[in-house]
């Protein structure tokens, strides 16, 4: 009996996908495909998940786990033939403990579903999802250190985990060390919860994740600023981060605001303002839509750089007091502009995956760095010099360069360069982008040469990031984790891999292991 047949006996043949077209789709992330899995399996419980991994271990079959599919770093791409993909979509249970102020979710729960469930009871999690949270899952965000909404990163917000090791064993972290023990604390001896956050599924498959709950503040306020220089944007973000005032912050460069907005026709520009912050054109109501079209759009589209900030408060007076402080800091570095963009993001924090294509249907490929503040401005200067060296190639292939920015806590600054170029769509685009939106976009012929050049330049960008001491989220199979660690650190990581996954079946190649 094959491993696929054995799995079908355990979880039901209806939960084992063998159709070739479906398997080709599941081989794809946002950017490209890996090897096609021989099957896609959908366990419906933690015990079924463990049984799938145990059977894979016994047969030596490589397995990867797919959450919402939002990776662009080959995170769940198979690097060799004969592998199985675990689709976590049926692992979707949510358990809220108001008494313990915790929420425990199975790994396939999306950030949007989690947000809706806890808000219904007046709570939120301190970190509450990535912009792609309609699709992106809590399991995937924990494995890849997601950022965007709320405080810090997903890994900062995790208390306890239930993880399936590469042998099919259930491992618990934090206070939930035995069956029936409440998962309320991350710390009981060494921090094993931290070991499995950011591991890209290479050390264990997330089964259940417990996060803390806090009261959801009922009030918010927002502010936006235009900056003439990148240095001013960075200084503003740093100062605001030091005061720990904001719930959310994000910045945009001129290309996303002027170039991308400028390419859209008049009827699309309001929608585009949401897209450039990884949102679609859904707004809180007609009043906000009119306000955005009448005042915000022009300021957004003409700002060389823009920064957007959202604060929360126990009441509107508290939120207003915080935003006044944000505005005082912002006025030192930039010029206040209408706050339409952050209000749109607050009204619709999760949206369809329109942003995985450009505003005119271009291919999209981001990369990112987390930098120490002392390295941010030097990196930006070096990056602009690199792009100037590549100007002829970029122009030949009509590559547009965007960038997004974010302060994470007081110590980290996210710099996300983004490439857009005319090229053919892939299976992921055709399946995930809403049909009405997709039909409104132009199509392009396949351009393998343009893709090769984008990848070559991206590689140069990543090398430059590392010259400036960068680290990365969602390492996947792209970022050079191995070269950045001292021998003792790397030896420990490899020893953990050998203990937890002795046959090396869990996401082979991820983390560079």
LINGIWO-V448902 format. One record per residue. N is the residue number from 1. RES is the residue in one small letter. PHI is phi in whole degrees, -180 to 180 (999 if undefined). OMEGA is omega in radians with two decimals (* if undefined). D_CENTER is the distance of its C-alpha to the mean C-alpha in Angstrom with 1 decimal. Layout:
n: {N,N}
res: {RES,RES}
phi: {PHI,PHI}
omega: {OMEGA,OMEGA}
d_center: {D_CENTER,D_CENTER}
This chain:
n: {1,2,3,4,5,6,7,8,9,10,11,12,13,14,15,16,17,18,19,20,21,22,23,24,25,26,27,28,29,30,31,32,33,34,35,36,37,38,39,40,41,42,43,44,45,46,47,48,49,50,51,52,53,54,55,56,57,58,59,60,61,62,63,64,65,66,67,68,69,70,71,72,73,74,75,76,77,78,79,80,81,82,83,84,85,86,87,88,89,90,91,92,93,94,95,96,97,98,99,100,101,102,103,104,105,106,107,108,109,110,111,112,113,114,115,116,117,118,119,120,121,122,123,124,125,126,127,128,129,130,131,132,133,134,135,136,137,138,139,140,141,142,143,144,145,146,147,148,149,150,151,152,153,154,155,156,157,158,159,160,161,162,163,164,165,166,167,168,169,170,171,172,173,174,175,176,177,178,179,180,181,182,183,184,185,186,187,188,189,190,191,192,193,194,195,196,197,198,199,200,201,202,203,204,205,206,207,208,209,210,211,212,213,214,215,216,217,218,219,220,221,222,223,224,225,226,227,228,229,230,231,232,233,234,235,236,237,238,239,240,241,242,243,244,245,246,247,248,249,250,251,252,253,254,255,256,257,258,259,260,261,262,263,264,265,266,267,268,269,270,271,272,273,274,275,276,277,278,279,280,281,282,283,284,285,286,287,288,289,290,291,292,293,294,295,296,297,298,299,300,301,302,303,304,305,306,307,308,309,310,311,312,313,314,315,316,317,318,319,320,321,322,323,324,325,326,327,328,329,330,331,332,333,334,335,336,337,338,339,340,341,342,343,344,345,346,347,348,349,350,351,352,353,354,355,356,357,358,359,360,361,362,363,364,365,366,367,368,369,370,371,372,373,374,375,376,377,378,379,380,381,382,383,384,385,386,387,388,389,390,391,392,393,394,395,396,397,398,399,400,401,402,403,404,405,406,407,408,409,410,411,412,413,414,415,416,417,418,419,420,421,422,423,424,425,426,427,428,429,430,431,432,433,434,435,436,437,438,439,440,441,442,443,444,445,446,447,448,449,450,451,452,453,454,455,456,457,458,459,460,461,462,463,464,465,466,467,468,469,470,471,472,473,474,475,476,477,478,479,480,481,482,483,484,485,486,487,488,489,490,491,492,493,494,495,496,497,498,499,500,501,502,503,504,505,506,507,508,509,510,511,512,513}
res: {x,x,x,x,x,x,x,x,x,x,x,x,x,x,x,x,x,x,x,x,x,x,x,x,x,x,x,x,x,x,x,x,x,x,x,x,x,x,x,x,x,x,x,x,x,x,x,x,x,x,x,x,x,x,x,x,x,x,x,x,x,x,x,x,x,x,x,x,x,x,x,x,x,x,x,x,x,x,x,x,x,x,x,x,x,x,x,x,x,x,x,x,x,x,x,x,x,x,x,x,x,x,x,x,x,x,x,x,x,x,x,x,x,x,x,x,x,x,x,x,x,x,x,x,x,x,x,x,x,x,x,x,x,x,x,x,x,x,x,x,x,x,x,x,x,x,x,x,x,x,x,x,x,x,x,x,x,x,x,x,x,x,x,x,x,x,x,x,x,x,x,x,x,x,x,x,x,x,x,x,x,x,x,x,x,x,x,x,x,x,x,x,x,x,x,x,x,x,x,x,x,x,x,x,x,x,x,x,x,x,x,x,x,x,x,x,x,x,x,x,x,x,x,x,x,x,x,x,x,x,x,x,x,x,x,x,x,x,x,x,x,x,x,x,x,x,x,x,x,x,x,x,x,x,x,x,x,x,x,x,x,x,x,x,x,x,x,x,x,x,x,x,x,x,x,x,x,x,x,x,x,x,x,x,x,x,x,x,x,x,x,x,x,x,x,x,x,x,x,x,x,x,x,x,x,x,x,x,x,x,x,x,x,x,x,x,x,x,x,x,x,x,x,x,x,x,x,x,x,x,x,x,x,x,x,x,x,x,x,x,x,x,x,x,x,x,x,x,x,x,x,x,x,x,x,x,x,x,x,x,x,x,x,x,x,x,x,x,x,x,x,x,x,x,x,x,x,x,x,x,x,x,x,x,x,x,x,x,x,x,x,x,x,x,x,x,x,x,x,x,x,x,x,x,x,x,x,x,x,x,x,x,x,x,x,x,x,x,x,x,x,x,x,x,x,x,x,x,x,x,x,x,x,x,x,x,x,x,x,x,x,x,x,x,x,x,x,x,x,x,x,x,x,x,x,x,x,x,x,x,x,x,x,x,x,x,x,x,x,x,x,x,x,x,x,x,x,x,x,x,x,x,x,x,x,x,x,x,x,x,x,x,x,x,x,x,x,x,x,x,x,x,x,x,x,x,x,x,x,x,x,x,x}
phi: {999,-74,-64,-67,-64,-65,-65,-60,-65,-83,-115,96,-63,-68,-105,-122,-99,-117,-56,-63,-63,-66,-65,-63,-63,-70,-77,-94,-103,-58,-96,-156,-107,-99,-69,-78,-68,-75,-161,-116,-119,-126,-64,-109,-157,-64,-65,-65,-59,-62,-68,-60,-67,-60,-66,-65,-63,-62,-97,70,-88,-64,-135,-128,-112,-112,-95,-88,87,-85,-72,-128,-124,59,-59,-119,-80,-76,-96,-144,-72,88,-86,-120,-103,-94,-92,-87,-63,-84,-89,-131,-87,-128,-124,-104,-112,-67,-63,-99,55,-135,-133,-115,-125,-77,-65,-87,-69,-80,-62,-66,-66,-62,-58,-62,-66,-79,-63,-61,-107,86,-117,-145,-95,-56,-103,-134,134,-96,-57,-88,-66,-66,-113,-63,-105,-66,-62,-66,-65,-69,-70,-119,58,-64,-133,149,-93,92,-92,66,-117,-56,-64,-69,-102,-90,-93,-136,-131,-114,-125,-98,-76,-69,-103,86,-92,-89,-117,-112,-123,72,-77,-89,-82,-138,-57,90,-81,-67,-86,-123,-136,-79,-110,-153,81,-55,-80,-75,-58,-61,-60,-97,-90,77,-88,56,75,-82,-103,-177,-96,-65,-111,-133,-131,-111,-125,-79,-115,-133,-62,-81,-61,-82,-117,-148,-148,-140,-147,-135,-139,-101,-128,-82,-132,-60,-57,-71,-59,-62,-61,-64,-60,-65,-64,-67,-63,-63,-91,53,-94,-105,-83,-145,-150,-160,-128,-137,-93,-65,-63,-67,-84,-90,-64,-71,-66,-65,-77,-78,-73,-56,-68,-95,-69,-64,-62,-65,-58,-75,-61,-69,-112,65,-130,-94,-87,-97,-129,-65,-180,-62,-64,-68,-61,-63,-62,-66,-66,-81,-125,-71,-61,-64,-66,-64,-73,-103,-76,-58,-140,-136,-127,-131,-138,-128,-119,-124,-152,-65,-150,-66,-62,-67,-62,-66,-65,-64,-70,-64,-66,-58,-67,-65,-68,-59,-65,-73,-119,-150,-120,-66,-127,-54,-93,-62,-63,-65,-68,-63,-63,-66,-70,-139,-69,-119,-147,-56,-77,-66,-72,-79,-124,-71,-65,-117,82,-68,-68,-133,-144,-95,-142,-153,-140,-103,-119,-67,-59,-66,-101,-66,-67,-57,-63,-60,-62,-66,-65,-64,-65,-62,-64,-65,-61,-96,-57,-62,-67,-62,-70,-62,-102,56,-88,-95,-119,-111,-159,-119,-138,-162,-93,-112,64,-97,-115,-122,-126,-91,-123,-120,-69,-136,-106,-125,-154,-71,-164,-70,-73,-114,-58,-63,-59,-64,-86,-91,-70,-58,-59,-62,-68,-61,-69,-85,-101,-71,-116,-135,-72,-64,-131,-63,-64,-62,-62,-60,-68,-61,-65,-64,-68,-58,-60,-62,-63,-63,-61,-65,-55,-75,-66,-107,74,-71,-125,-138,-88,26,-58,56,-118,-112,-84,-84,-59,-61,-73,-99,-118,-72,-56,-66,-61,-67,-63,-65,-62,-67,-67,-61,-60,-64,-74,-82,-141,-62,-95,65,-90,-84,46,-55,93,-67,67,82,-92}
omega: {3.13,3.13,3.13,3.10,3.12,3.10,3.14,3.09,-3.07,-3.02,-3.13,-3.10,3.12,3.13,3.05,-3.06,3.13,-3.14,-3.03,-3.11,3.10,3.13,3.08,3.10,-3.10,3.04,-3.03,2.78,-3.08,-3.00,-3.02,-3.10,2.93,3.07,-3.11,3.12,3.09,3.11,2.97,-3.06,-3.05,3.07,-3.07,3.11,3.12,3.12,3.07,3.09,3.14,-3.13,3.09,-3.11,3.13,3.13,3.08,3.12,-3.11,-3.10,-3.11,-3.09,3.10,3.09,2.98,3.13,3.13,3.05,3.14,3.07,-3.01,-3.11,2.93,-3.12,-3.13,-2.99,-3.14,3.11,3.03,3.13,-3.14,-3.14,3.01,-3.09,3.10,3.06,3.03,3.03,-3.01,-2.97,3.13,3.07,-2.87,-3.11,3.13,3.10,-3.14,3.03,3.10,-3.14,-3.11,-3.12,3.10,2.98,3.11,-3.10,2.94,-2.90,-3.10,3.10,3.11,3.09,3.13,3.12,3.10,3.14,-3.13,-3.08,-3.08,3.08,3.14,3.11,3.07,-3.09,2.89,2.94,-3.09,2.90,-3.01,2.90,3.05,-3.14,-3.12,-2.96,2.98,-3.13,-3.04,-3.03,3.09,3.08,3.11,3.13,3.09,-3.12,-3.04,3.10,-3.14,3.00,2.92,-3.00,3.08,-3.02,3.00,3.14,-3.13,-3.08,3.12,-2.97,-3.07,3.07,-3.04,3.12,2.81,-3.00,3.02,3.13,3.13,3.05,-3.13,-3.14,3.09,3.13,3.13,3.12,3.12,-3.07,-3.07,-3.03,3.14,-3.13,3.09,3.10,-3.08,3.06,-3.06,-3.07,3.10,-2.90,2.98,-2.96,3.13,-3.05,3.13,3.04,-3.14,3.14,-3.03,3.02,-3.12,-3.10,3.13,3.12,-3.11,-3.12,3.13,3.14,3.14,3.09,3.08,-3.14,3.08,-3.13,3.10,3.05,2.97,3.10,3.11,3.13,-3.06,-3.03,3.05,3.03,-3.05,3.09,3.12,-3.12,2.97,-3.14,3.13,-3.10,3.08,-3.13,3.13,3.09,-3.10,-3.13,3.11,3.14,-3.12,-3.11,3.13,3.12,-3.13,-3.13,3.07,-3.05,-2.86,3.02,-3.12,3.03,3.05,3.14,-3.09,3.10,-3.02,-3.09,3.13,-3.07,-3.08,-3.08,-3.09,3.08,-3.10,-3.13,-3.11,3.05,-3.01,-3.08,-3.09,-2.97,3.08,3.09,-3.08,3.13,3.04,-3.10,-3.04,2.98,3.08,3.07,2.98,-3.01,3.09,-3.09,-3.03,-3.13,-3.09,-3.12,3.13,3.10,3.13,3.14,-3.13,-3.12,-3.03,-3.00,-3.02,-2.99,-3.08,3.14,3.13,-3.02,-3.10,-3.13,3.05,3.01,3.07,3.06,-3.05,-2.99,3.11,3.06,3.09,3.11,3.08,3.00,-3.05,3.12,3.12,3.11,-3.14,3.11,3.10,-3.08,3.05,3.11,3.07,-3.11,3.11,3.10,-3.12,-3.12,3.11,-3.00,-3.06,-3.11,-3.14,3.06,3.13,-3.03,-3.06,-3.07,3.13,3.07,3.05,-3.13,3.12,-3.13,-3.10,-3.06,3.13,-3.08,3.11,-3.06,3.09,-3.02,-3.13,2.88,3.08,-3.08,3.05,3.05,-3.13,2.96,-3.06,3.08,3.07,2.85,-3.06,3.04,2.89,-3.01,2.91,-3.05,-3.14,-3.11,-2.99,-3.10,3.05,3.10,-3.13,3.12,-3.14,3.14,3.13,3.08,3.10,-3.14,3.10,3.08,-3.09,-3.01,-3.09,3.12,-3.13,-3.14,-3.13,-3.10,3.07,-3.13,3.02,-3.09,3.06,3.04,2.99,-3.07,3.12,2.95,3.08,-3.01,-3.11,-2.98,-3.02,3.06,-3.13,3.07,-3.04,3.00,-3.05,3.13,3.00,3.09,3.13,-3.11,-3.10,3.06,3.04,-3.11,-3.12,3.11,-3.06,-3.13,-2.91,-3.13,-3.09,-3.02,-3.13,3.13,-3.11,-3.11,-3.14,-3.05,3.02,3.07,-3.08,3.04,3.11,3.11,3.13,3.14,3.12,3.13,3.12,-3.13,3.08,3.14,3.10,-3.14,3.08,3.10,3.08,3.13,3.14,3.09,3.10,3.09,-3.07,3.01,-3.14,3.00,-3.08,2.91,-3.00,2.88,-3.13,-3.10,3.12,3.13,-3.04,-3.02,-2.95,-3.10,-3.03,-3.06,-3.05,-3.08,3.12,-3.03,-3.11,3.12,-3.09,3.12,3.11,3.14,3.12,3.10,3.06,3.12,-3.12,-3.13,-3.06,-3.03,-2.96,3.11,3.09,-3.09,-3.05,3.04,-3.10,-3.13,3.12,-3.05,-3.10,-3.13,*}
d_center: {38.7,35.4,32.2,30.8,34.1,33.9,30.4,31.7,34.6,32.4,29.7,31.7,32.0,30.3,27.0,27.4,26.4,28.6,28.7,28.0,26.1,23.7,23.3,22.7,19.9,18.2,18.7,16.3,12.7,11.7,13.9,16.6,18.4,19.6,22.8,23.5,23.7,27.1,25.8,22.8,23.5,22.5,23.8,24.4,24.8,24.2,27.6,27.0,23.8,26.0,28.7,26.6,25.5,29.1,30.5,28.1,29.2,32.8,32.6,30.3,27.9,24.4,21.6,17.8,15.7,13.5,11.4,10.1,10.0,6.8,7.3,9.3,10.8,13.2,11.5,13.8,16.3,19.9,21.8,25.2,27.1,27.9,24.6,23.4,20.0,19.3,17.8,16.8,17.3,20.7,19.6,19.1,21.5,21.0,23.7,24.2,26.8,28.0,30.6,28.2,25.5,22.9,20.8,20.4,18.2,18.2,15.2,14.9,14.8,12.1,10.9,13.2,16.1,15.8,15.9,18.8,20.6,20.7,21.5,24.4,25.9,25.3,22.4,18.8,16.7,16.3,12.5,11.7,8.2,5.3,7.1,6.7,8.4,11.5,10.4,7.4,9.6,10.5,11.6,8.6,6.6,10.0,10.4,7.5,7.7,4.6,6.1,7.6,10.4,13.2,14.3,12.8,9.9,9.6,12.2,14.5,14.9,16.0,19.8,20.7,19.6,21.6,20.8,22.6,23.9,24.8,28.2,27.2,28.0,26.4,25.4,24.9,23.8,24.8,27.6,27.3,29.2,31.5,31.6,32.1,31.1,29.0,25.4,25.6,25.3,23.0,26.0,29.0,29.8,27.3,23.6,22.7,19.7,18.2,19.2,16.9,13.7,11.7,14.3,12.2,15.0,17.7,19.6,19.4,17.9,16.6,19.1,19.1,17.1,19.0,17.8,20.2,21.2,22.6,24.5,22.5,24.2,25.9,26.0,23.7,24.4,22.7,23.8,23.0,24.7,25.6,26.1,28.4,27.1,23.8,25.6,26.2,22.6,21.6,24.7,24.0,20.4,21.9,24.8,23.0,20.6,23.8,25.2,22.2,22.8,19.6,17.1,14.7,15.1,13.9,16.1,16.9,19.4,22.5,21.4,18.8,21.3,24.5,24.0,21.5,23.3,26.6,26.1,25.6,28.8,30.0,29.0,25.3,24.9,24.1,21.4,20.1,19.7,17.0,15.4,15.2,12.8,10.7,13.2,16.3,19.8,20.3,22.1,23.8,27.2,29.8,30.6,27.2,27.1,30.5,29.6,26.6,28.7,31.7,30.5,26.8,26.4,29.0,27.8,24.2,25.4,27.9,26.0,25.4,22.5,21.2,19.6,18.7,19.1,19.2,21.4,22.6,26.1,28.4,30.3,30.3,32.5,30.1,27.2,29.6,30.8,27.4,26.6,30.1,29.2,26.0,28.3,30.9,28.5,27.0,30.6,31.3,28.9,28.4,29.7,28.6,27.6,27.1,24.0,23.3,19.7,18.5,20.8,19.3,15.7,17.5,19.4,16.6,13.2,11.8,13.2,13.9,12.1,14.7,12.6,12.2,15.8,17.6,19.9,22.7,21.0,20.2,17.9,14.6,13.2,11.2,11.3,10.9,13.0,13.5,17.2,20.1,21.6,24.7,23.0,21.1,24.1,25.6,22.4,22.2,25.9,25.6,22.7,24.9,27.8,26.0,25.1,28.7,29.9,27.9,29.0,31.4,29.0,26.3,29.0,30.6,27.4,26.5,23.1,21.7,19.6,17.2,15.2,13.0,13.7,12.9,15.0,13.6,16.8,19.9,19.4,16.2,15.4,12.3,13.7,11.7,14.5,14.1,16.8,18.4,21.5,23.7,23.4,23.6,20.9,19.9,20.0,16.4,17.0,20.3,19.2,16.0,17.0,19.6,23.1,24.6,22.0,22.1,25.9,26.0,24.4,26.6,26.3,26.9,28.6,26.9,26.8,26.4,27.8,25.2,22.3,24.2,24.7,21.1,20.1,23.1,22.1,18.5,20.1,22.3,19.5,17.9,21.4,22.0,18.9,20.5,23.9,22.5,21.2,17.4,15.0,11.5,8.4,7.6,11.3,12.1,15.4,14.9,15.0,18.5,18.2,21.8,23.4,22.1,23.6,27.2,29.2,29.5,25.8,25.2,28.2,27.0,23.6,25.6,28.0,25.4,24.2,27.9,28.6,25.7,25.6,29.1,29.0,25.6,24.5,20.9,18.5,21.1,20.1,16.7,16.7,19.8,22.0}
